[in-house]
Amino acid sequence: MRLNLAAAAAALLLLAACGSDQQVTVQGTTTVSKGQELTDLQNALNEGAIDQKEYDNLRKRILARPN
């Protein structure tokens, strides 16, 4: 299940980068913890899927969200 959510998140990031509109809206709920999201985000940075600027922006947004 975590792999599916990580794959979906990665797909959204790739799709967001392809268009001219950088705004992505996700509706619904998730059971993935902030810790898991941050781990997945770090892995994406390490693998070169995102750059440092994207990482910093997304990390900030994850940490700012309420639990």
N, CA, C and O atoms as a GROMACS GRO file, in nm:
protein
  268
    1MET      N    1   0.082  -0.119   0.000
    1MET     CA    2   0.000   0.000   0.000
    1MET      C    3   0.087   0.126   0.000
    1MET      O    4   0.060   0.220  -0.074
    2ARG      N    5   0.193   0.126   0.083
    2ARG     CA    6   0.282   0.243   0.088
    2ARG      C    7   0.349   0.264  -0.046
    2ARG      O    8   0.367   0.378  -0.090
    3LEU      N    9   0.386   0.154  -0.111
    3LEU     CA   10   0.450   0.166  -0.241
    3LEU      C   11   0.356   0.230  -0.342
    3LEU      O   12   0.397   0.314  -0.421
    4ASN      N   13   0.228   0.190  -0.338
    4ASN     CA   14   0.129   0.249  -0.428
    4ASN      C   15   0.113   0.398  -0.404
    4ASN      O   16   0.105   0.476  -0.498
    5LEU      N   17   0.109   0.438  -0.276
    5LEU     CA   18   0.096   0.580  -0.245
    5LEU      C   19   0.220   0.657  -0.287
    5LEU      O   20   0.210   0.769  -0.338
    6ALA      N   21   0.337   0.597  -0.266
    6ALA     CA   22   0.462   0.662  -0.307
    6ALA      C   23   0.466   0.677  -0.459
    6ALA      O   24   0.508   0.780  -0.511
    7ALA      N   25   0.422   0.574  -0.530
    7ALA     CA   26   0.419   0.578  -0.676
    7ALA      C   27   0.320   0.684  -0.724
    7ALA      O   28   0.348   0.756  -0.821
    8ALA      N   29   0.207   0.694  -0.658
    8ALA     CA   30   0.108   0.795  -0.695
    8ALA      C   31   0.162   0.936  -0.670
    8ALA      O   32   0.142   1.026  -0.752
    9ALA      N   33   0.230   0.954  -0.558
    9ALA     CA   34   0.290   1.084  -0.527
    9ALA      C   35   0.396   1.120  -0.630
    9ALA      O   36   0.403   1.234  -0.677
   10ALA      N   37   0.478   1.023  -0.666
   10ALA     CA   38   0.582   1.048  -0.766
   10ALA      C   39   0.519   1.083  -0.901
   10ALA      O   40   0.568   1.172  -0.971
   11ALA      N   41   0.412   1.015  -0.937
   11ALA     CA   42   0.343   1.043  -1.063
   11ALA      C   43   0.287   1.185  -1.063
   11ALA      O   44   0.294   1.256  -1.163
   12LEU      N   45   0.230   1.226  -0.949
   12LEU     CA   46   0.177   1.362  -0.939
   12LEU      C   47   0.287   1.466  -0.953
   12LEU      O   48   0.269   1.569  -1.018
   13LEU      N   49   0.402   1.437  -0.892
   13LEU     CA   50   0.514   1.530  -0.905
   13LEU      C   51   0.560   1.541  -1.049
   13LEU      O   52   0.588   1.651  -1.097
   14LEU      N   53   0.566   1.430  -1.118
   14LEU     CA   54   0.609   1.432  -1.258
   14LEU      C   55   0.507   1.504  -1.345
   14LEU      O   56   0.544   1.582  -1.433
   15LEU      N   57   0.379   1.479  -1.321
   15LEU     CA   58   0.276   1.546  -1.399
   15LEU      C   59   0.275   1.695  -1.371
   15LEU      O   60   0.254   1.775  -1.463
   16ALA      N   61   0.297   1.734  -1.247
   16ALA     CA   62   0.299   1.876  -1.213
   16ALA      C   63   0.415   1.946  -1.284
   16ALA      O   64   0.402   2.061  -1.324
   17ALA      N   65   0.526   1.876  -1.298
   17ALA     CA   66   0.642   1.936  -1.362
   17ALA      C   67   0.623   1.950  -1.513
   17ALA      O   68   0.691   2.032  -1.576
   18CYS      N   69   0.534   1.872  -1.572
   18CYS     CA   70   0.514   1.873  -1.717
   18CYS      C   71   0.431   1.991  -1.765
   18CYS      O   72   0.451   2.039  -1.877
   19GLY      N   73   0.338   2.036  -1.684
   19GLY     CA   74   0.250   2.143  -1.729
   19GLY      C   75   0.300   2.279  -1.688
   19GLY      O   76   0.399   2.292  -1.616
   20SER      N   77   0.229   2.380  -1.734
   20SER     CA   78   0.269   2.515  -1.698
   20SER      C   79   0.215   2.554  -1.561
   20SER      O   80   0.268   2.646  -1.498
   21ASP      N   81   0.111   2.487  -1.515
   21ASP     CA   82   0.052   2.516  -1.385
   21ASP      C   83   0.117   2.428  -1.279
   21ASP      O   84   0.108   2.305  -1.287
   22GLN      N   85   0.182   2.488  -1.182
   22GLN     CA   86   0.253   2.412  -1.079
   22GLN      C   87   0.163   2.377  -0.961
   22GLN      O   88   0.209   2.313  -0.866
   23GLN      N   89   0.038   2.418  -0.963
   23GLN     CA   90  -0.055   2.393  -0.854
   23GLN      C   91  -0.117   2.254  -0.868
   23GLN      O   92  -0.175   2.221  -0.972
   24VAL      N   93  -0.103   2.172  -0.763
   24VAL     CA   94  -0.164   2.039  -0.760
   24VAL      C   95  -0.255   2.033  -0.639
   24VAL      O   96  -0.212   2.065  -0.528
   25THR      N   97  -0.378   1.993  -0.658
   25THR     CA   98  -0.472   1.982  -0.548
   25THR      C   99  -0.508   1.835  -0.530
   25THR      O  100  -0.548   1.768  -0.625
   26VAL      N  101  -0.491   1.787  -0.408
   26VAL     CA  102  -0.525   1.648  -0.376
   26VAL      C  103  -0.634   1.651  -0.273
   26VAL      O  104  -0.622   1.718  -0.170
   27GLN      N  105  -0.742   1.580  -0.300
   27GLN     CA  106  -0.853   1.574  -0.206
   27GLN      C  107  -0.862   1.434  -0.150
   27GLN      O  108  -0.828   1.336  -0.217
   28GLY      N  109  -0.909   1.424  -0.028
   28GLY     CA  110  -0.925   1.295   0.034
   28GLY      C  111  -0.838   1.284   0.158
   28GLY      O  112  -0.782   1.383   0.205
   29THR      N  113  -0.827   1.164   0.207
   29THR     CA  114  -0.747   1.142   0.327
   29THR      C  115  -0.637   1.041   0.296
   29THR      O  116  -0.642   0.968   0.198
   30THR      N  117  -0.538   1.041   0.382
   30THR     CA  118  -0.427   0.948   0.366
   30THR      C  119  -0.390   0.892   0.502
   30THR      O  120  -0.411   0.957   0.605
   31THR      N  121  -0.335   0.774   0.503
   31THR     CA  122  -0.290   0.713   0.628
   31THR      C  123  -0.138   0.710   0.634
   31THR      O  124  -0.081   0.646   0.723
   32VAL      N  125  -0.072   0.776   0.541
   32VAL     CA  126   0.073   0.780   0.540
   32VAL      C  127   0.118   0.887   0.639
   32VAL      O  128   0.069   1.000   0.635
   33SER      N  129   0.210   0.851   0.727
   33SER     CA  130   0.257   0.946   0.828
   33SER      C  131   0.349   1.050   0.765
   33SER      O  132   0.401   1.031   0.655
   34LYS      N  133   0.366   1.160   0.836
   34LYS     CA  134   0.460   1.262   0.791
   34LYS      C  135   0.600   1.204   0.781
   34LYS      O  136   0.675   1.235   0.689
   35GLY      N  137   0.634   1.118   0.877
   35GLY     CA  138   0.765   1.055   0.874
   35GLY      C  139   0.788   0.975   0.747
   35GLY      O  140   0.895   0.980   0.688
   36GLN      N  141   0.686   0.899   0.706
   36GLN     CA  142   0.698   0.820   0.583
   36GLN      C  143   0.707   0.911   0.461
   36GLN      O  144   0.784   0.885   0.370
   37GLU      N  145   0.628   1.018   0.460
   37GLU     CA  146   0.634   1.113   0.349
   37GLU      C  147   0.773   1.176   0.339
   37GLU      O  148   0.828   1.191   0.230
   38LEU      N  149   0.830   1.213   0.454
   38LEU     CA  150   0.963   1.273   0.454
   38LEU      C  151   1.069   1.174   0.408
   38LEU      O  152   1.163   1.210   0.338
   39THR      N  153   1.053   1.047   0.448
   39THR     CA  154   1.145   0.942   0.403
   39THR      C  155   1.136   0.925   0.252
   39THR      O  156   1.237   0.917   0.183
   40ASP      N  157   1.013   0.919   0.202
   40ASP     CA  158   0.993   0.905   0.057
   40ASP      C  159   1.048   1.026  -0.018
   40ASP      O  160   1.105   1.013  -0.126
   41LEU      N  161   1.029   1.144   0.041
   41LEU     CA  162   1.080   1.266  -0.021
   41LEU      C  163   1.232   1.265  -0.027
   41LEU      O  164   1.291   1.302  -0.128
   42GLN      N  165   1.296   1.221   0.082
   42GLN     CA  166   1.442   1.212   0.085
   42GLN      C  167   1.491   1.112  -0.019
   42GLN      O  168   1.592   1.135  -0.086
   43ASN      N  169   1.420   1.000  -0.032
   43ASN     CA  170   1.456   0.900  -0.132
   43ASN      C  171   1.446   0.957  -0.273
   43ASN      O  172   1.531   0.931  -0.358
   44ALA      N  173   1.341   1.036  -0.298
   44ALA     CA  174   1.325   1.099  -0.430
   44ALA      C  175   1.441   1.193  -0.459
   44ALA      O  176   1.491   1.198  -0.572
   45LEU      N  177   1.484   1.267  -0.358
   45LEU     CA  178   1.599   1.356  -0.375
   45LEU      C  179   1.725   1.276  -0.402
   45LEU      O  180   1.802   1.308  -0.493
   46ASN      N  181   1.748   1.172  -0.324
   46ASN     CA  182   1.867   1.088  -0.340
   46ASN      C  183   1.873   1.021  -0.477
   46ASN      O  184   1.981   1.001  -0.532
   47GLU      N  185   1.758   0.986  -0.531
   47GLU     CA  186   1.751   0.918  -0.660
   47GLU      C  187   1.752   1.016  -0.778
   47GLU      O  188   1.759   0.974  -0.893
   48GLY      N  189   1.747   1.145  -0.749
   48GLY     CA  190   1.750   1.243  -0.855
   48GLY      C  191   1.614   1.272  -0.918
   48GLY      O  192   1.606   1.338  -1.021
   49ALA      N  193   1.507   1.222  -0.856
   49ALA     CA  194   1.373   1.245  -0.911
   49ALA      C  195   1.328   1.389  -0.891
   49ALA      O  196   1.248   1.441  -0.969
   50ILE      N  197   1.381   1.454  -0.787
   50ILE     CA  198   1.353   1.595  -0.762
   50ILE      C  199   1.485   1.665  -0.728
   50ILE      O  200   1.582   1.600  -0.688
   51ASP      N  201   1.487   1.796  -0.744
   51ASP     CA  202   1.609   1.870  -0.710
   51ASP      C  203   1.597   1.926  -0.567
   51ASP      O  204   1.493   1.913  -0.503
   52GLN      N  205   1.703   1.989  -0.520
   52GLN     CA  206   1.708   2.038  -0.382
   52GLN      C  207   1.600   2.143  -0.356
   52GLN      O  208   1.540   2.146  -0.248
   53LYS      N  209   1.575   2.229  -0.453
   53LYS     CA  210   1.472   2.334  -0.437
   53LYS      C  211   1.334   2.270  -0.419
   53LYS      O  212   1.258   2.311  -0.331
   54GLU      N  213   1.302   2.172  -0.502
   54GLU     CA  214   1.174   2.102  -0.489
   54GLU      C  215   1.164   2.031  -0.355
   54GLU      O  216   1.061   2.035  -0.288
   55TYR      N  217   1.274   1.966  -0.317
   55TYR     CA  218   1.278   1.896  -0.188
   55TYR      C  219   1.249   1.992  -0.074
   55TYR      O  220   1.165   1.964   0.012
   56ASP      N  221   1.319   2.106  -0.071
   56ASP     CA  222   1.302   2.203   0.037
   56ASP      C  223   1.158   2.254   0.043
   56ASP      O  224   1.100   2.265   0.151
   57ASN      N  225   1.100   2.285  -0.073
   57ASN     CA  226   0.963   2.334  -0.080
   57ASN      C  227   0.864   2.230  -0.030
   57ASN      O  228   0.778   2.260   0.053
   58LEU      N  229   0.876   2.107  -0.078
   58LEU     CA  230   0.782   2.002  -0.038
   58LEU      C  231   0.800   1.965   0.109
   58LEU      O  232   0.701   1.939   0.178
   59ARG      N  233   0.923   1.962   0.158
   59ARG     CA  234   0.948   1.931   0.299
   59ARG      C  235   0.882   2.035   0.388
   59ARG      O  236   0.819   2.001   0.489
   60LYS      N  237   0.896   2.161   0.351
   60LYS     CA  238   0.835   2.270   0.426
   60LYS      C  239   0.683   2.254   0.430
   60LYS      O  240   0.621   2.273   0.535
   61ARG      N  241   0.623   2.219   0.317
   61ARG     CA  242   0.477   2.202   0.309
   61ARG      C  243   0.431   2.083   0.393
   61ARG      O  244   0.327   2.091   0.460
   62ILE      N  245   0.507   1.974   0.390
   62ILE     CA  246   0.470   1.857   0.471
   62ILE      C  247   0.475   1.891   0.620
   62ILE      O  248   0.382   1.860   0.694
   63LEU      N  249   0.582   1.956   0.662
   63LEU     CA  250   0.597   1.989   0.803
   63LEU      C  251   0.495   2.092   0.851
   63LEU      O  252   0.460   2.093   0.970
   64ALA      N  253   0.447   2.177   0.763
   64ALA     CA  254   0.351   2.280   0.801
   64ALA      C  255   0.208   2.226   0.815
   64ALA      O  256   0.124   2.289   0.879
   65ARG      N  257   0.182   2.111   0.757
   65ARG     CA  258   0.046   2.053   0.763
   65ARG      C  259   0.016   2.003   0.904
   65ARG      O  260   0.105   1.955   0.975
   66PRO      N  261  -0.111   2.015   0.945
   66PRO     CA  262  -0.148   1.954   1.074
   66PRO      C  263  -0.143   1.801   1.061
   66PRO      O  264  -0.152   1.747   0.951
   67ASN      N  265  -0.129   1.735   1.171
   67ASN     CA  266  -0.123   1.588   1.168
   67ASN      C  267  -0.248   1.536   1.109
   67ASN      O  268  -0.265   1.415   1.096
   0.00000   0.00000   0.00000
